[in-house]
Amino acid sequence: MPYKANESRRHRIPKARYRIQNWSAYDAALRRRGDLTIWVTPEAITAWTPASTSRRGRPRRYSEIAIEAGLMLRLAFGRPWRQTEGLLGSLMRLLGLDLPVPDHTTFSRRSADLTIAAALKADGAVNVVIDSTGLKVFGAGEWHLEKHGGKPRRSWRKLHLAVDPDTGEILASELTSSEEGDASLVGPLVEQIDRPLSAVLADGAYDGEPVYQAVAVHSPGAEVIIPPRSTAVPSDTAQSAPTQRDRHLQVISACGRLGWQKAVGYGRRSLVEVAMLRYKTLIGRSLRARTLRTQKVEATVGCKVMNIMIRLGMPISHKVL
């Protein structure tokens, strides 16, 4: 809303400048992202080959944590499966370990049924910002269409994210087809968060009673901050027992939408946009897998890679006046 309100005079507003306060620590964190031992941990090496189960049939040669380590290495450095196989093999030789390395076909096949272990372990109530973005699957790029013409045949998926605005970490994620609605994924997202919710923020596309109910089922005392539509009307019990949505409408009626945004701290919602830009910059704007099941695993591992990078260190900046 503030961006739209200033759109006519945007060219006269100077771009904000920020200065990083912890540059030394952030610079060290950026270098650590290239440390291979961050992605192939000692725990993964210890459990590289699964123990015998004494069951009938051929046992698996590689544990799930070994396949997950290869997938994280692939996404963190943006390499195809064959180069990931070579990178992992060279790492084993440099460490002096006599461990087998999965070939690229094993990585591709096993990643479809991979169960990803959560990387986040924290306590206490948390604020959550929810939104979705698109990830390209295949199709000709914009330059190809402009050069040669033809009908665009691009396909994409929706990545739904629940982000902690205070830390930038991705608390929950869900990858769906482009036909899925945003509001219908609020329930599955909050179910993945095993901490009580303090507040849930989202844009106007999530305005509706099902979203309020999904949040109330998870955390009955959570505050839901979603801007009502311009055509929204109060409920029948707005005078006697107003709902959260009714109270939002009352504040908007008294102070306007900009006043409501300042009163409830709606500006924090933009931090999910930062998280989506961070994902597309570091992991990529397109999916490498070709089936939806494997793409779901890839997106989940990509979010885990993002959280590991965030926990290594983030910049602390302040606005230069």
N, C-alpha and C positions, 0 to 999 in steps of 0.2 A: 504493500500500500504506500509507504513513503516514497518508494522509487517511482510509482505511477504518479503520485502527487507532484513530484518535482520533474516530471518528464519534459515539460515544455521549456524548462530552464536548466536542463541537465548540463548543457555545454558551458554554462557559466559557473558551475560548481567545481572547484578544483578537486583533483583526485586526492583522497586521503593517503597520508604517508605514515608508515609504522616503523618502529625501531625495535630490533630484537635485543632483549636484555640479557639473555643467557646464551650468547652466541658460542662461547667456548664449549659448553656442555652439549648444545645442539649440534655443533660441528662434529664432536666426537660420536654422537648418536648416528649421524648420517654416515660416518665411516664404518660404524659397526654393522650397518645394514648389509655391507658387502662381506662380512665375516661368515664363511661357510659353516662354522660351528654353531652359528645362531639357528640355522635351518636344519642341520643334521646334528642333533643334540646327542650327548652321551647316553641319555635314556633310550633314544632311538637305536643307537648302535648296540646297546646291551640287549634289547628285545628285537634285534633285526630278524632273526630266524625263529619261528614259533616252536614251542615245545611240542613233543609228540603227544597226540591225543589217544593213541591206541585204537582208533576207529578204522573201519574198513575203508579201503580206497587210498589213493595217493595223497599224502599230506601236502599242505602248502609249503612252499620253500621260503616264502617271504611273509613276514607279519604285516598287519595293516599299518602299523606305525612306519614301516619301511616304505610302503607305497605312499603314505601321506608325506613323508620326508621328501620323496622325489617330486611329488606334486607341488609342495611348497617351494622347493628349489626351482622348479620350472616357472612358477608364477612370479617369484621374487626377482628372477633374472631374465624373464621373458624369452625363454629358450624352447624350441621344439623338443619332442620326446627323445629323439635320437641324440641331440646335443646334451640333453639332461642326463641321459644314460652315460655319455662320455665324461661329463663333468663329475658325476657321482663316482664313476670308476677311478678317475684321477685322484679324487679326494681320498678314496680308500687306499690307494697306493701311497699317497703322501703321508697318511697317518700310519702306514705300516700294518693295516688290518687285512686279514685273510677272510673277507666276507664277500659272498656273491652279490652281484649287482643285478637287479631286474632289468631285462631288456625292454625296449620301447613298446613292444606288443603286450608284454605283461603289465606295464604301467597303464597302457590304454585300456586293457580289458578289466583289470582289477579296480581301476578308479571309478567304474560305474557303480559298484556296490560298496564303496568305502564309507565307513562310519567315522565321522570326524569328532575327535575329542575337543571339548571346549577349552579355550586358552584363558578365559577370564574366571578369576576366583576372587570375589569381593563380597562384603557384607554391607547392610544398611540400605535405606531407601535411596532410590535413584530417579532422576528426571530423565525422560525419554522423548526424543523428537523422531517422528515417523514421516517418511516420504518414500517415493519410488523414482527410479530412473530407468532408461532404456539401454540395453547392451546389444550391439549388432551381432548377428550370427553369420550371415553370408550375403552376398549380392554385390553388384557393381558399385563402385564408389561414385561420388559426385562428379569428379573430374571425368571419369569414363562416360557417364551419362551426358555430360555437357559436350564432350568431344564427339561421341559417336551416336548420341541420341538413343531412342528406344524407350521401352516402358521399364520403369524401375522394378526390380524384383528383389527387394531387400527384405530380410526377415530379422526380427529382433525379439528379445525377451525383456521382461520387467524384473528388475531387482528391487525388492522392497527392503528397506533398512530401518532399524530402530537404533538410534545413536544416543549416547550419553553426551549432552552438550557441554558438560563440565570437563570431560577428559578427551572427547573425540572418539572414544572407542565404540565399535559396533557391537551392540548387545544382542541383536538378533537379526537374521536375514532370511529371506525367502525369495526364490526365483520362480517365476511363473510365465505363462505365455502372455502375449500382448493383449489377449481378450479379457484377462482377469481384472476386476475392479480394484481400486486402491483400498476402499473402505472394508472390503471383505477379508483383507489380509491382516487387519489389526488384531483380531483374535489369535491367529496362529503366531504372530510376532510376539505378543505379550506373554503367550504361554511358554516361549523359549527362555524368558527372563525369570530366574529363580530368586529374585529379590523383590521386595515391595516397591511399588511405584509411588513416587511423590507427586509427579505431574506428568502429563502426556500432552505434547504439543504437535499440531499438524495443521496443514493449510485447509482452505475451505472445501476441498474435494472430499474431505473426511467428515464433513458435517452431516450428522444423522444419528438417530437414536441407537442403531446397532453398535456404533462405535462407543458411545457412552456406556452401553450395557457390557460390551466386551471388556472395557477397562474396569468397570465396577465388579465384574466377576473375579478378576485377578486381584485388584486392590480396591476394596470398597471406599476407602478414604482418599483415593487419588484425585487430583484436580485435572480436569480436562480443559485444555485451552485450544479451542478451534473456532475460528471466526464464523459466525452464522451467515447464511446466504443473505443477499440483499432483500429477498422475498420472504425471509423467515418471519414467523408469527409466534407469539408466546403460546405456551400450552394452556390447557383449560384450568390447570391448578396454579397458574403463575402468581395469582394474588395470595392464595392461602399457603401453598407449599411449592415455591418456585424451584425448578431444577437448575443445574449449573448453566444450561443453555439459556434458560429464562433470565438468569442473573447477567449473563453476557449481553443479552438483548437490552436489558435495563441500563447497563453502563453505556452501551453504544448509543442508546436513545438520549442519554443525559450528556455524554462527553464527545460523541462522535467516534468514528472508527480509529482515528489516530490517537485519541485520548484513551480508548479502550486498549489499544496495543501497548501504550506506555504503562497503563495501570496493571496489566496482567503479565508484562514482560514477554510479549509475543515476539520481540526481535530475536530471541534465542532460537526460534525456529529456523532461521537462515543458516545455522551451524550444520544442519543436515545437508544443505547444499554444498558446504565445504567438504563434508565427508564423502559425498558422491564425486566431487571433483578430484579429491585425493585418490579415491579408488580408481577412477578412470586414468589418472596420470601415472600411477605406480603399477597397477595391475593391467589396465588396458580397457579400451572402449568396446572391445568385441570379445566374444567367447570363442575359445579354441575347440571345444568339444562340439559334436554334431547331434547328439541325442539329448533330449530334455533331462533325462535321468542323470547323465554324466555332467551336463551343464549345471545342474543343481549342486553337485559335489564340487565342481570347479569354483562356483560362486561362494560356497561356504568356506572352502580353503582360502580363497582370495581374501575374504573378510578376516580369517584367522591370521593371515600374513600381515594385513593392515594393522591388526591389534598388536602384533609382536613389534612392528616398526614403531607404533605409537608409544609402546611401553619402553622402548629404548631411549626415547627422549623426544620432546616436542618444544617448539619455540615459545618463549614467553615474550610477547611484544606489547608495546604501548603506542598510542597514537601521538604523532608529532604534531604539535599545534603551531 
